[in-house]
């Protein structure tokens, strides 16, 4: 699985597939102060991105890949220098 849930923190790892979007949505609906770590993520299916765009968790770490990170920051409305 590409997502690990621990308390109020979500860890996105490797490839996060479409099958994980529903679980992500359900978890985020229960967590008002959710935080997301993308440091080990290399691909995020757009269905998961849509969930994140709606939920707006605090991002604690961005992907190591600069292009993926820039795309994700742009989609989530977070400036590059943040």
PyMOL Python script that loads the backbone (N, CA, C, O; Angstrom):
from pymol import cmd

cmd.read_pdbstr("""\
ATOM      1  N   UNK A   1       0.835  -1.180   0.000  1.00  0.00           N
ATOM      2  CA  UNK A   1       0.000   0.000   0.000  1.00  0.00           C
ATOM      3  C   UNK A   1       0.881   1.244   0.000  1.00  0.00           C
ATOM      4  O   UNK A   1       1.902   1.279   0.686  1.00  0.00           O
ATOM      5  N   UNK A   2       0.495   2.263  -0.762  1.00  0.00           N
ATOM      6  CA  UNK A   2       1.276   3.471  -0.901  1.00  0.00           C
ATOM      7  C   UNK A   2       1.009   4.513   0.160  1.00  0.00           C
ATOM      8  O   UNK A   2       1.650   5.564   0.164  1.00  0.00           O
ATOM      9  N   UNK A   3       0.070   4.246   1.069  1.00  0.00           N
ATOM     10  CA  UNK A   3      -0.231   5.201   2.129  1.00  0.00           C
ATOM     11  C   UNK A   3      -0.175   4.505   3.482  1.00  0.00           C
ATOM     12  O   UNK A   3      -0.701   3.405   3.654  1.00  0.00           O
ATOM     13  N   UNK A   4       0.478   5.170   4.448  1.00  0.00           N
ATOM     14  CA  UNK A   4       0.464   4.703   5.831  1.00  0.00           C
ATOM     15  C   UNK A   4      -0.153   5.802   6.676  1.00  0.00           C
ATOM     16  O   UNK A   4       0.178   6.978   6.526  1.00  0.00           O
ATOM     17  N   UNK A   5      -1.053   5.408   7.563  1.00  0.00           N
ATOM     18  CA  UNK A   5      -1.723   6.351   8.442  1.00  0.00           C
ATOM     19  C   UNK A   5      -1.220   6.151   9.865  1.00  0.00           C
ATOM     20  O   UNK A   5      -1.246   5.034  10.382  1.00  0.00           O
ATOM     21  N   UNK A   6      -0.763   7.224  10.501  1.00  0.00           N
ATOM     22  CA  UNK A   6      -0.297   7.165  11.892  1.00  0.00           C
ATOM     23  C   UNK A   6      -0.790   8.406  12.616  1.00  0.00           C
ATOM     24  O   UNK A   6      -0.366   9.521  12.309  1.00  0.00           O
ATOM     25  N   UNK A   7      -1.680   8.214  13.573  1.00  0.00           N
ATOM     26  CA  UNK A   7      -2.283   9.313  14.332  1.00  0.00           C
ATOM     27  C   UNK A   7      -2.839  10.350  13.359  1.00  0.00           C
ATOM     28  O   UNK A   7      -3.796  10.062  12.639  1.00  0.00           O
ATOM     29  N   UNK A   8      -2.258  11.552  13.323  1.00  0.00           N
ATOM     30  CA  UNK A   8      -2.729  12.601  12.408  1.00  0.00           C
ATOM     31  C   UNK A   8      -1.823  12.775  11.193  1.00  0.00           C
ATOM     32  O   UNK A   8      -1.940  13.766  10.472  1.00  0.00           O
ATOM     33  N   UNK A   9      -0.924  11.824  10.960  1.00  0.00           N
ATOM     34  CA  UNK A   9       0.049  11.938   9.873  1.00  0.00           C
ATOM     35  C   UNK A   9      -0.214  10.886   8.795  1.00  0.00           C
ATOM     36  O   UNK A   9      -0.473   9.719   9.086  1.00  0.00           O
ATOM     37  N   UNK A  10      -0.138  11.338   7.545  1.00  0.00           N
ATOM     38  CA  UNK A  10      -0.247  10.430   6.392  1.00  0.00           C
ATOM     39  C   UNK A  10       1.128  10.382   5.740  1.00  0.00           C
ATOM     40  O   UNK A  10       1.738  11.420   5.486  1.00  0.00           O
ATOM     41  N   UNK A  11       1.613   9.177   5.471  1.00  0.00           N
ATOM     42  CA  UNK A  11       2.881   8.999   4.771  1.00  0.00           C
ATOM     43  C   UNK A  11       2.589   8.395   3.400  1.00  0.00           C
ATOM     44  O   UNK A  11       2.087   7.276   3.297  1.00  0.00           O
ATOM     45  N   UNK A  12       2.911   9.152   2.348  1.00  0.00           N
ATOM     46  CA  UNK A  12       2.736   8.671   0.983  1.00  0.00           C
ATOM     47  C   UNK A  12       4.058   8.061   0.543  1.00  0.00           C
ATOM     48  O   UNK A  12       5.105   8.703   0.616  1.00  0.00           O
ATOM     49  N   UNK A  13       3.999   6.795   0.080  1.00  0.00           N
ATOM     50  CA  UNK A  13       5.222   6.088  -0.281  1.00  0.00           C
ATOM     51  C   UNK A  13       5.102   5.471  -1.662  1.00  0.00           C
ATOM     52  O   UNK A  13       4.064   4.924  -2.035  1.00  0.00           O
ATOM     53  N   UNK A  14       6.192   5.575  -2.408  1.00  0.00           N
ATOM     54  CA  UNK A  14       6.283   4.985  -3.742  1.00  0.00           C
ATOM     55  C   UNK A  14       5.116   5.449  -4.614  1.00  0.00           C
ATOM     56  O   UNK A  14       4.910   6.649  -4.795  1.00  0.00           O
ATOM     57  N   UNK A  15       4.356   4.498  -5.152  1.00  0.00           N
ATOM     58  CA  UNK A  15       3.240   4.795  -6.050  1.00  0.00           C
ATOM     59  C   UNK A  15       1.928   4.699  -5.274  1.00  0.00           C
ATOM     60  O   UNK A  15       1.640   3.675  -4.653  1.00  0.00           O
ATOM     61  N   UNK A  16       1.136   5.772  -5.312  1.00  0.00           N
ATOM     62  CA  UNK A  16      -0.165   5.797  -4.643  1.00  0.00           C
ATOM     63  C   UNK A  16      -1.228   5.665  -5.722  1.00  0.00           C
ATOM     64  O   UNK A  16      -1.430   6.579  -6.523  1.00  0.00           O
ATOM     65  N   UNK A  17      -1.909   4.521  -5.739  1.00  0.00           N
ATOM     66  CA  UNK A  17      -2.853   4.173  -6.800  1.00  0.00           C
ATOM     67  C   UNK A  17      -4.266   4.696  -6.538  1.00  0.00           C
ATOM     68  O   UNK A  17      -4.581   5.167  -5.446  1.00  0.00           O
ATOM     69  N   UNK A  18      -5.093   4.602  -7.554  1.00  0.00           N
ATOM     70  CA  UNK A  18      -6.481   5.058  -7.483  1.00  0.00           C
ATOM     71  C   UNK A  18      -7.265   4.311  -6.410  1.00  0.00           C
ATOM     72  O   UNK A  18      -8.163   4.886  -5.795  1.00  0.00           O
ATOM     73  N   UNK A  19      -6.946   3.061  -6.176  1.00  0.00           N
ATOM     74  CA  UNK A  19      -7.668   2.247  -5.191  1.00  0.00           C
ATOM     75  C   UNK A  19      -7.569   2.815  -3.772  1.00  0.00           C
ATOM     76  O   UNK A  19      -8.378   2.484  -2.905  1.00  0.00           O
ATOM     77  N   UNK A  20      -6.591   3.654  -3.549  1.00  0.00           N
ATOM     78  CA  UNK A  20      -6.369   4.191  -2.203  1.00  0.00           C
ATOM     79  C   UNK A  20      -7.129   5.489  -1.934  1.00  0.00           C
ATOM     80  O   UNK A  20      -7.151   5.960  -0.797  1.00  0.00           O
ATOM     81  N   UNK A  21      -7.745   6.071  -2.948  1.00  0.00           N
ATOM     82  CA  UNK A  21      -8.422   7.361  -2.801  1.00  0.00           C
ATOM     83  C   UNK A  21      -9.587   7.308  -1.816  1.00  0.00           C
ATOM     84  O   UNK A  21      -9.759   8.232  -1.020  1.00  0.00           O
ATOM     85  N   UNK A  22     -10.371   6.268  -1.854  1.00  0.00           N
ATOM     86  CA  UNK A  22     -11.525   6.180  -0.960  1.00  0.00           C
ATOM     87  C   UNK A  22     -11.090   6.075   0.502  1.00  0.00           C
ATOM     88  O   UNK A  22     -11.670   6.721   1.375  1.00  0.00           O
ATOM     89  N   UNK A  23     -10.077   5.266   0.763  1.00  0.00           N
ATOM     90  CA  UNK A  23      -9.554   5.126   2.122  1.00  0.00           C
ATOM     91  C   UNK A  23      -8.980   6.456   2.602  1.00  0.00           C
ATOM     92  O   UNK A  23      -9.188   6.852   3.749  1.00  0.00           O
ATOM     93  N   UNK A  24      -8.252   7.146   1.713  1.00  0.00           N
ATOM     94  CA  UNK A  24      -7.692   8.452   2.044  1.00  0.00           C
ATOM     95  C   UNK A  24      -8.803   9.441   2.388  1.00  0.00           C
ATOM     96  O   UNK A  24      -8.710  10.157   3.385  1.00  0.00           O
ATOM     97  N   UNK A  25      -9.829   9.481   1.587  1.00  0.00           N
ATOM     98  CA  UNK A  25     -10.953  10.380   1.838  1.00  0.00           C
ATOM     99  C   UNK A  25     -11.604  10.103   3.188  1.00  0.00           C
ATOM    100  O   UNK A  25     -11.847  11.025   3.966  1.00  0.00           O
ATOM    101  N   UNK A  26     -11.881   8.851   3.460  1.00  0.00           N
ATOM    102  CA  UNK A  26     -12.522   8.473   4.731  1.00  0.00           C
ATOM    103  C   UNK A  26     -11.651   8.869   5.918  1.00  0.00           C
ATOM    104  O   UNK A  26     -12.162   9.366   6.922  1.00  0.00           O
ATOM    105  N   UNK A  27     -10.346   8.655   5.812  1.00  0.00           N
ATOM    106  CA  UNK A  27      -9.434   8.986   6.901  1.00  0.00           C
ATOM    107  C   UNK A  27      -9.387  10.494   7.114  1.00  0.00           C
ATOM    108  O   UNK A  27      -9.448  10.966   8.250  1.00  0.00           O
ATOM    109  N   UNK A  28      -9.277  11.253   6.021  1.00  0.00           N
ATOM    110  CA  UNK A  28      -9.186  12.707   6.131  1.00  0.00           C
ATOM    111  C   UNK A  28     -10.466  13.335   6.673  1.00  0.00           C
ATOM    112  O   UNK A  28     -10.415  14.379   7.324  1.00  0.00           O
ATOM    113  N   UNK A  29     -11.593  12.719   6.416  1.00  0.00           N
ATOM    114  CA  UNK A  29     -12.851  13.240   6.938  1.00  0.00           C
ATOM    115  C   UNK A  29     -12.917  13.132   8.461  1.00  0.00           C
ATOM    116  O   UNK A  29     -13.663  13.871   9.104  1.00  0.00           O
ATOM    117  N   UNK A  30     -12.149  12.228   9.031  1.00  0.00           N
ATOM    118  CA  UNK A  30     -12.131  12.025  10.480  1.00  0.00           C
ATOM    119  C   UNK A  30     -11.037  12.833  11.171  1.00  0.00           C
ATOM    120  O   UNK A  30     -11.048  12.973  12.394  1.00  0.00           O
ATOM    121  N   UNK A  31     -10.098  13.364  10.398  1.00  0.00           N
ATOM    122  CA  UNK A  31      -8.933  14.067  10.963  1.00  0.00           C
ATOM    123  C   UNK A  31      -8.944  15.525  10.530  1.00  0.00           C
ATOM    124  O   UNK A  31      -8.686  15.834   9.367  1.00  0.00           O
ATOM    125  N   UNK A  32      -9.240  16.411  11.451  1.00  0.00           N
ATOM    126  CA  UNK A  32      -9.294  17.828  11.095  1.00  0.00           C
ATOM    127  C   UNK A  32      -7.911  18.475  11.030  1.00  0.00           C
ATOM    128  O   UNK A  32      -7.738  19.493  10.360  1.00  0.00           O
ATOM    129  N   UNK A  33      -6.942  17.905  11.706  1.00  0.00           N
ATOM    130  CA  UNK A  33      -5.590  18.476  11.727  1.00  0.00           C
ATOM    131  C   UNK A  33      -4.590  17.543  11.045  1.00  0.00           C
ATOM    132  O   UNK A  33      -3.476  17.361  11.538  1.00  0.00           O
ATOM    133  N   UNK A  34      -4.971  16.966   9.939  1.00  0.00           N
ATOM    134  CA  UNK A  34      -4.117  16.002   9.246  1.00  0.00           C
ATOM    135  C   UNK A  34      -2.872  16.661   8.653  1.00  0.00           C
ATOM    136  O   UNK A  34      -2.890  17.813   8.219  1.00  0.00           O
ATOM    137  N   UNK A  35      -1.791  15.877   8.655  1.00  0.00           N
ATOM    138  CA  UNK A  35      -0.527  16.302   8.055  1.00  0.00           C
ATOM    139  C   UNK A  35      -0.100  15.241   7.048  1.00  0.00           C
ATOM    140  O   UNK A  35      -0.343  14.050   7.241  1.00  0.00           O
ATOM    141  N   UNK A  36       0.539  15.691   5.973  1.00  0.00           N
ATOM    142  CA  UNK A  36       0.933  14.770   4.907  1.00  0.00           C
ATOM    143  C   UNK A  36       2.423  14.866   4.618  1.00  0.00           C
ATOM    144  O   UNK A  36       2.985  15.957   4.530  1.00  0.00           O
ATOM    145  N   UNK A  37       3.055  13.701   4.473  1.00  0.00           N
ATOM    146  CA  UNK A  37       4.483  13.597   4.167  1.00  0.00           C
ATOM    147  C   UNK A  37       4.634  12.885   2.826  1.00  0.00           C
ATOM    148  O   UNK A  37       4.275  11.715   2.693  1.00  0.00           O
ATOM    149  N   UNK A  38       5.166  13.597   1.834  1.00  0.00           N
ATOM    150  CA  UNK A  38       5.348  13.053   0.489  1.00  0.00           C
ATOM    151  C   UNK A  38       6.797  12.704   0.194  1.00  0.00           C
ATOM    152  O   UNK A  38       7.127  12.397  -0.951  1.00  0.00           O
ATOM    153  N   UNK A  39       7.666  12.741   1.185  1.00  0.00           N
ATOM    154  CA  UNK A  39       9.101  12.583   0.934  1.00  0.00           C
ATOM    155  C   UNK A  39       9.476  11.279   0.232  1.00  0.00           C
ATOM    156  O   UNK A  39      10.470  11.243  -0.493  1.00  0.00           O
ATOM    157  N   UNK A  40       8.710  10.218   0.429  1.00  0.00           N
ATOM    158  CA  UNK A  40       9.024   8.927  -0.202  1.00  0.00           C
ATOM    159  C   UNK A  40       8.090   8.606  -1.368  1.00  0.00           C
ATOM    160  O   UNK A  40       8.087   7.481  -1.867  1.00  0.00           O
ATOM    161  N   UNK A  41       7.307   9.576  -1.800  1.00  0.00           N
ATOM    162  CA  UNK A  41       6.324   9.347  -2.868  1.00  0.00           C
ATOM    163  C   UNK A  41       6.927   9.664  -4.233  1.00  0.00           C
ATOM    164  O   UNK A  41       7.600  10.680  -4.404  1.00  0.00           O
ATOM    165  N   UNK A  42       6.677   8.783  -5.203  1.00  0.00           N
ATOM    166  CA  UNK A  42       7.165   9.026  -6.564  1.00  0.00           C
ATOM    167  C   UNK A  42       6.034   9.210  -7.573  1.00  0.00           C
ATOM    168  O   UNK A  42       6.262   9.701  -8.679  1.00  0.00           O
ATOM    169  N   UNK A  43       4.805   8.815  -7.194  1.00  0.00           N
ATOM    170  CA  UNK A  43       3.648   8.994  -8.085  1.00  0.00           C
ATOM    171  C   UNK A  43       2.375   9.037  -7.252  1.00  0.00           C
ATOM    172  O   UNK A  43       2.192   8.238  -6.335  1.00  0.00           O
ATOM    173  N   UNK A  44       1.498   9.980  -7.582  1.00  0.00           N
ATOM    174  CA  UNK A  44       0.224  10.125  -6.895  1.00  0.00           C
ATOM    175  C   UNK A  44      -0.883  10.142  -7.934  1.00  0.00           C
ATOM    176  O   UNK A  44      -0.911  11.023  -8.793  1.00  0.00           O
ATOM    177  N   UNK A  45      -1.791   9.185  -7.869  1.00  0.00           N
ATOM    178  CA  UNK A  45      -2.899   9.141  -8.826  1.00  0.00           C
ATOM    179  C   UNK A  45      -3.755  10.395  -8.642  1.00  0.00           C
ATOM    180  O   UNK A  45      -3.969  10.829  -7.510  1.00  0.00           O
ATOM    181  N   UNK A  46      -4.248  10.984  -9.735  1.00  0.00           N
ATOM    182  CA  UNK A  46      -5.061  12.200  -9.651  1.00  0.00           C
ATOM    183  C   UNK A  46      -6.285  12.096  -8.739  1.00  0.00           C
ATOM    184  O   UNK A  46      -6.716  13.112  -8.194  1.00  0.00           O
ATOM    185  N   UNK A  47      -6.848  10.924  -8.557  1.00  0.00           N
ATOM    186  CA  UNK A  47      -7.993  10.776  -7.648  1.00  0.00           C
ATOM    187  C   UNK A  47      -7.575  11.127  -6.221  1.00  0.00           C
ATOM    188  O   UNK A  47      -8.339  11.747  -5.482  1.00  0.00           O
ATOM    189  N   UNK A  48      -6.373  10.734  -5.839  1.00  0.00           N
ATOM    190  CA  UNK A  48      -5.853  11.068  -4.510  1.00  0.00           C
ATOM    191  C   UNK A  48      -5.558  12.563  -4.415  1.00  0.00           C
ATOM    192  O   UNK A  48      -5.775  13.180  -3.372  1.00  0.00           O
ATOM    193  N   UNK A  49      -5.067  13.134  -5.501  1.00  0.00           N
ATOM    194  CA  UNK A  49      -4.796  14.573  -5.525  1.00  0.00           C
ATOM    195  C   UNK A  49      -6.090  15.360  -5.313  1.00  0.00           C
ATOM    196  O   UNK A  49      -6.100  16.349  -4.582  1.00  0.00           O
ATOM    197  N   UNK A  50      -7.169  14.930  -5.943  1.00  0.00           N
ATOM    198  CA  UNK A  50      -8.459  15.609  -5.770  1.00  0.00           C
ATOM    199  C   UNK A  50      -8.913  15.573  -4.309  1.00  0.00           C
ATOM    200  O   UNK A  50      -9.433  16.562  -3.792  1.00  0.00           O
ATOM    201  N   UNK A  51      -8.717  14.447  -3.659  1.00  0.00           N
ATOM    202  CA  UNK A  51      -9.070  14.328  -2.238  1.00  0.00           C
ATOM    203  C   UNK A  51      -8.232  15.315  -1.422  1.00  0.00           C
ATOM    204  O   UNK A  51      -8.754  16.000  -0.542  1.00  0.00           O
ATOM    205  N   UNK A  52      -6.951  15.383  -1.714  1.00  0.00           N
ATOM    206  CA  UNK A  52      -6.060  16.288  -0.982  1.00  0.00           C
ATOM    207  C   UNK A  52      -6.395  17.754  -1.242  1.00  0.00           C
ATOM    208  O   UNK A  52      -6.304  18.584  -0.337  1.00  0.00           O
ATOM    209  N   UNK A  53      -6.779  18.071  -2.470  1.00  0.00           N
ATOM    210  CA  UNK A  53      -7.151  19.439  -2.800  1.00  0.00           C
ATOM    211  C   UNK A  53      -8.383  19.870  -2.007  1.00  0.00           C
ATOM    212  O   UNK A  53      -8.496  21.031  -1.613  1.00  0.00           O
ATOM    213  N   UNK A  54      -9.287  18.954  -1.778  1.00  0.00           N
ATOM    214  CA  UNK A  54     -10.500  19.260  -1.016  1.00  0.00           C
ATOM    215  C   UNK A  54     -10.220  19.321   0.486  1.00  0.00           C
ATOM    216  O   UNK A  54     -10.749  20.187   1.182  1.00  0.00           O
ATOM    217  N   UNK A  55      -9.395  18.408   0.980  1.00  0.00           N
ATOM    218  CA  UNK A  55      -9.155  18.301   2.427  1.00  0.00           C
ATOM    219  C   UNK A  55      -8.130  19.309   2.947  1.00  0.00           C
ATOM    220  O   UNK A  55      -8.221  19.744   4.095  1.00  0.00           O
ATOM    221  N   UNK A  56      -7.169  19.680   2.124  1.00  0.00           N
ATOM    222  CA  UNK A  56      -6.128  20.627   2.490  1.00  0.00           C
ATOM    223  C   UNK A  56      -5.347  20.281   3.762  1.00  0.00           C
ATOM    224  O   UNK A  56      -5.302  21.086   4.691  1.00  0.00           O
ATOM    225  N   UNK A  57      -4.731  19.095   3.814  1.00  0.00           N
ATOM    226  CA  UNK A  57      -3.907  18.781   4.986  1.00  0.00           C
ATOM    227  C   UNK A  57      -2.635  19.637   4.976  1.00  0.00           C
ATOM    228  O   UNK A  57      -2.239  20.159   3.933  1.00  0.00           O
ATOM    229  N   UNK A  58      -2.017  19.772   6.115  1.00  0.00           N
ATOM    230  CA  UNK A  58      -0.729  20.472   6.203  1.00  0.00           C
ATOM    231  C   UNK A  58       0.343  19.554   5.617  1.00  0.00           C
ATOM    232  O   UNK A  58       0.421  18.378   5.972  1.00  0.00           O
ATOM    233  N   UNK A  59       1.161  20.091   4.726  1.00  0.00           N
ATOM    234  CA  UNK A  59       2.231  19.292   4.111  1.00  0.00           C
ATOM    235  C   UNK A  59       3.492  19.453   4.953  1.00  0.00           C
ATOM    236  O   UNK A  59       3.978  20.566   5.155  1.00  0.00           O
ATOM    237  N   UNK A  60       4.013  18.336   5.441  1.00  0.00           N
ATOM    238  CA  UNK A  60       5.223  18.382   6.267  1.00  0.00           C
ATOM    239  C   UNK A  60       6.483  18.081   5.471  1.00  0.00           C
ATOM    240  O   UNK A  60       7.578  18.473   5.876  1.00  0.00           O
ATOM    241  N   UNK A  61       6.344  17.387   4.336  1.00  0.00           N
ATOM    242  CA  UNK A  61       7.500  17.079   3.483  1.00  0.00           C
ATOM    243  C   UNK A  61       7.025  16.865   2.050  1.00  0.00           C
ATOM    244  O   UNK A  61       6.027  16.187   1.807  1.00  0.00           O
ATOM    245  N   UNK A  62       7.753  17.450   1.113  1.00  0.00           N
ATOM    246  CA  UNK A  62       7.426  17.335  -0.313  1.00  0.00           C
ATOM    247  C   UNK A  62       8.256  16.229  -0.953  1.00  0.00           C
ATOM    248  O   UNK A  62       9.253  15.798  -0.374  1.00  0.00           O
ATOM    249  N   UNK A  63       7.865  15.761  -2.135  1.00  0.00           N
ATOM    250  CA  UNK A  63       8.634  14.721  -2.828  1.00  0.00           C
ATOM    251  C   UNK A  63      10.053  15.184  -3.152  1.00  0.00           C
ATOM    252  O   UNK A  63      10.305  16.373  -3.348  1.00  0.00           O
ATOM    253  N   UNK A  64      10.956  14.237  -3.203  1.00  0.00           N
ATOM    254  CA  UNK A  64      12.350  14.545  -3.536  1.00  0.00           C
ATOM    255  C   UNK A  64      12.488  14.963  -4.999  1.00  0.00           C
ATOM    256  O   UNK A  64      13.315  15.816  -5.322  1.00  0.00           O
ATOM    257  N   UNK A  65      11.698  14.379  -5.873  1.00  0.00           N
ATOM    258  CA  UNK A  65      11.733  14.706  -7.302  1.00  0.00           C
ATOM    259  C   UNK A  65      11.234  16.140  -7.498  1.00  0.00           C
ATOM    260  O   UNK A  65      10.102  16.460  -7.134  1.00  0.00           O
ATOM    261  N   UNK A  66      12.076  17.000  -8.072  1.00  0.00           N
ATOM    262  CA  UNK A  66      11.729  18.422  -8.181  1.00  0.00           C
ATOM    263  C   UNK A  66      10.529  18.681  -9.084  1.00  0.00           C
ATOM    264  O   UNK A  66       9.707  19.544  -8.777  1.00  0.00           O
ATOM    265  N   UNK A  67      10.411  17.953 -10.188  1.00  0.00           N
ATOM    266  CA  UNK A  67       9.268  18.156 -11.086  1.00  0.00           C
ATOM    267  C   UNK A  67       7.966  17.711 -10.429  1.00  0.00           C
ATOM    268  O   UNK A  67       6.953  18.406 -10.507  1.00  0.00           O
ATOM    269  N   UNK A  68       7.999  16.562  -9.789  1.00  0.00           N
ATOM    270  CA  UNK A  68       6.814  16.058  -9.098  1.00  0.00           C
ATOM    271  C   UNK A  68       6.437  16.996  -7.956  1.00  0.00           C
ATOM    272  O   UNK A  68       5.258  17.278  -7.740  1.00  0.00           O
ATOM    273  N   UNK A  69       7.429  17.471  -7.235  1.00  0.00           N
ATOM    274  CA  UNK A  69       7.191  18.393  -6.133  1.00  0.00           C
ATOM    275  C   UNK A  69       6.561  19.691  -6.633  1.00  0.00           C
ATOM    276  O   UNK A  69       5.604  20.188  -6.039  1.00  0.00           O
ATOM    277  N   UNK A  70       7.092  20.236  -7.715  1.00  0.00           N
ATOM    278  CA  UNK A  70       6.551  21.482  -8.286  1.00  0.00           C
ATOM    279  C   UNK A  70       5.108  21.287  -8.743  1.00  0.00           C
ATOM    280  O   UNK A  70       4.266  22.158  -8.528  1.00  0.00           O
ATOM    281  N   UNK A  71       4.820  20.143  -9.376  1.00  0.00           N
ATOM    282  CA  UNK A  71       3.461  19.832  -9.823  1.00  0.00           C
ATOM    283  C   UNK A  71       2.513  19.745  -8.634  1.00  0.00           C
ATOM    284  O   UNK A  71       1.411  20.293  -8.664  1.00  0.00           O
ATOM    285  N   UNK A  72       2.945  19.059  -7.599  1.00  0.00           N
ATOM    286  CA  UNK A  72       2.122  18.872  -6.418  1.00  0.00           C
ATOM    287  C   UNK A  72       1.895  20.206  -5.692  1.00  0.00           C
ATOM    288  O   UNK A  72       0.779  20.501  -5.266  1.00  0.00           O
ATOM    289  N   UNK A  73       2.947  21.001  -5.556  1.00  0.00           N
ATOM    290  CA  UNK A  73       2.820  22.318  -4.922  1.00  0.00           C
ATOM    291  C   UNK A  73       1.853  23.196  -5.703  1.00  0.00           C
ATOM    292  O   UNK A  73       1.029  23.901  -5.119  1.00  0.00           O
ATOM    293  N   UNK A  74       1.956  23.150  -7.006  1.00  0.00           N
ATOM    294  CA  UNK A  74       1.070  23.954  -7.864  1.00  0.00           C
ATOM    295  C   UNK A  74      -0.382  23.514  -7.693  1.00  0.00           C
ATOM    296  O   UNK A  74      -1.276  24.352  -7.565  1.00  0.00           O
ATOM    297  N   UNK A  75      -0.614  22.223  -7.690  1.00  0.00           N
ATOM    298  CA  UNK A  75      -1.977  21.685  -7.582  1.00  0.00           C
ATOM    299  C   UNK A  75      -2.583  21.967  -6.217  1.00  0.00           C
ATOM    300  O   UNK A  75      -3.789  22.189  -6.109  1.00  0.00           O
ATOM    301  N   UNK A  76      -1.767  21.961  -5.182  1.00  0.00           N
ATOM    302  CA  UNK A  76      -2.271  22.181  -3.839  1.00  0.00           C
ATOM    303  C   UNK A  76      -2.219  23.652  -3.428  1.00  0.00           C
ATOM    304  O   UNK A  76      -2.573  24.009  -2.304  1.00  0.00           O
ATOM    305  N   UNK A  77      -1.770  24.499  -4.361  1.00  0.00           N
ATOM    306  CA  UNK A  77      -1.778  25.939  -4.110  1.00  0.00           C
ATOM    307  C   UNK A  77      -0.761  26.406  -3.097  1.00  0.00           C
ATOM    308  O   UNK A  77      -0.990  27.383  -2.384  1.00  0.00           O
ATOM    309  N   UNK A  78       0.370  25.711  -3.027  1.00  0.00           N
ATOM    310  CA  UNK A  78       1.425  26.063  -2.077  1.00  0.00           C
ATOM    311  C   UNK A  78       2.613  26.630  -2.838  1.00  0.00           C
ATOM    312  O   UNK A  78       3.089  25.995  -3.779  1.00  0.00           O
ATOM    313  N   UNK A  79       3.103  27.797  -2.466  1.00  0.00           N
ATOM    314  CA  UNK A  79       4.226  28.389  -3.174  1.00  0.00           C
ATOM    315  C   UNK A  79       5.512  27.551  -3.056  1.00  0.00           C
ATOM    316  O   UNK A  79       5.710  26.828  -2.080  1.00  0.00           O
ATOM    317  N   UNK A  80       6.357  27.665  -4.052  1.00  0.00           N
ATOM    318  CA  UNK A  80       7.619  26.927  -4.136  1.00  0.00           C
ATOM    319  C   UNK A  80       8.497  27.165  -2.930  1.00  0.00           C
ATOM    320  O   UNK A  80       9.129  26.228  -2.443  1.00  0.00           O
ATOM    321  N   UNK A  81       8.557  28.372  -2.436  1.00  0.00           N
ATOM    322  CA  UNK A  81       9.494  28.703  -1.355  1.00  0.00           C
ATOM    323  C   UNK A  81       8.949  28.372   0.016  1.00  0.00           C
ATOM    324  O   UNK A  81       9.608  28.678   1.010  1.00  0.00           O
ATOM    325  N   UNK A  82       7.802  27.772   0.122  1.00  0.00           N
ATOM    326  CA  UNK A  82       7.183  27.451   1.413  1.00  0.00           C
ATOM    327  C   UNK A  82       7.894  26.330   2.115  1.00  0.00           C
ATOM    328  O   UNK A  82       7.498  25.940   3.213  1.00  0.00           O
TER     329      UNK A  82
END
""", "prot")
cmd.dss("prot")
cmd.show_as("cartoon", "prot")
cmd.util.cbc("prot")
cmd.orient("prot")
